[in-house]
Amino acid sequence: MSQQTTPQEASPGPAVRPGPAVPIAHGRATANGLDQHYLVAGNGDPILLLHGFPQHSLMWRQLMAMLAANRCVIAPDLRGAGGTTITPAGYDKRTMAADVHALLSQLDLHPIDVVGYDHGAGVAYQLAARYPDLVRRLCVVEYALPGFGYEAWMTPRPDWNAGSQWQLGFFTVPDVAEHFMRGRERDLLTWFFWHAACNPSAVIAEDFEEYARQISKPGALRAGINYYAAVWQDMTDHKEAARTKLKIPILALGGECSFGENLFEAWQSLAGDVRCGLIKGAGHWPADENPAELARLIFEFIGDADQPATKSASASKPDRFSSRAH
């Protein structure tokens, strides 16, 4: 999901560059009935990264190298994506949050800072709302929740074009969407990584091929479509959760060529402390287009929860993963 805006000149903030190479390990755990695959790197207080569609944990590798300099960073593949079990149902974000909660409980990672991107932001919100003692700070990237702005982008308008959000409505009918997209996964990915991008070539060829391989597996395309088809249940669940404002700070980040700084309104009613930030030089794919700026904004947010990033409405973990990594 994205909203195209025109980039404006602005002086960049201080760059965040990776230090010495930090190894990224693979891990697996059986949690909430799923065989869950995750990436993990670094040591220190934990940060959880939740991907969107059509990507999986691979999208976070550049960001992980930056954040893992002084943090333990974990990036799971959500239900139906990457190396995690593909199921016929369970793609509402409340259920997916339960998947993640079970994984974090098994790995004894709590409390934790959470970054959710695209549909992963919906999972992240449910995680924070349903398990209030788990999440310390919540950063959401390039997403408005169903019930709080998402649905406005599902309705066609006279100004729609090839880069508009037609998939939001189309994918709510999974049988039809899968029928027309099956066998055209590469075309679908080409469109995704082109639309709402500052740099439509930011997703490198090697990663593109891996995304194509992953969503071409039996059931994987349908699983991704179901992330969107769950919108009506998600809307109900988010509105129910929103009856109680989060007591933790939220940072809502939009790409300069996509949402921009327009996410504040979508999130401001969900917590007492909501902040908004702009990811310069990026569109809807900031982890690929400008991971250094994304890392800078995240570090600024989690470094001091009491200092807003831009606009506001109001213990070290040991390395416990070596035996699981492979």
C-alpha positions, 0 to 999 in steps of 0.5 A: 500500500502506498500513496504517491507524492512529489519529492521535495528538496530537503537536507538529509540527516546524518548518515547511518552506515554499517560498521564491520560486517555483522553475520546474519544467521538463519533460524527455525522454530515451531511456534503456534503450529507453524514451522517459522523461519527467521533471520537474526543478527547482533547482540543487545536489546532486541528489535523485531522487523516485520515485512510486507508483501510481496517480500519476506525477511530478505528485504531487511538484510541491509537494514539489519547490518546497520541496526545489528551494530548494537542491537539483536535484530530478528526478522521472521518470515510471516505466515505464508511467506519465505521459509515459513509454513504456507497455510490455507487460512489465518492471514488476518493480522490478529492471527499473524500477531499470535504467530509472532508472539509465539515465536518471540516467547519461544526465543525469550525475546521481550520486551522488544522494539518493533518495526512493521512495514506494509502489511507487517505494520498491521501485524505489528499493531495487533502485536502491540495491542494484544500483548501490551507488556511485550512491545516497548516502542512501535515504528510503522512504515508505509501503511495505514490500518484498515479502518483508519485510512487503508480502505480509502485507497481501495476505491477507484478514482478518476485520477487512477493510472497504472501505478495506482492501488488497484491491487487493494480491491482486486486482491479481496477476491482471491479466487479471481486474483489468483486466476489472473496472476498465476504464472505471471508472478514475475510480471506482478513483482515488476509492477510492485517494485516499479509503482510508488518507488523513488528508484524503481531499480532499487530492488536488485536483480538477485533479490528479485529472483528470490522473491519470484522463486518464493511466490511461485511455490505452491500456495505462496501467491494465494497466501500473499493475496490473502494478506489483502483479502483479510482486510474486512476482518482486519478492519474489525480487529483493529477497530476493536483494539483501538478502543484502548489507546496504546501506552507506547510511542508510535513512529509512523514513517512514510517514503518521500515519493509515497506516503510522505508525511501523511501518515500522522492522521492515520495513526494519531488516534491509536496512541497518546504519543504518535510521531511522524517522520519522512524517509528521504530518497525513498518511495514505498520500498525504503529498506531497498531505496534508502536503508541508511535513512530508515536506520537513522530514523529508527535509531533516533526513535528507539534511542530516546522514547521521550524525544519526537522524531519530527511531529508529535500528538502529545537490558541487553539480551545474550546471544542465544541463537548460535545453536539454532542458526544454520 
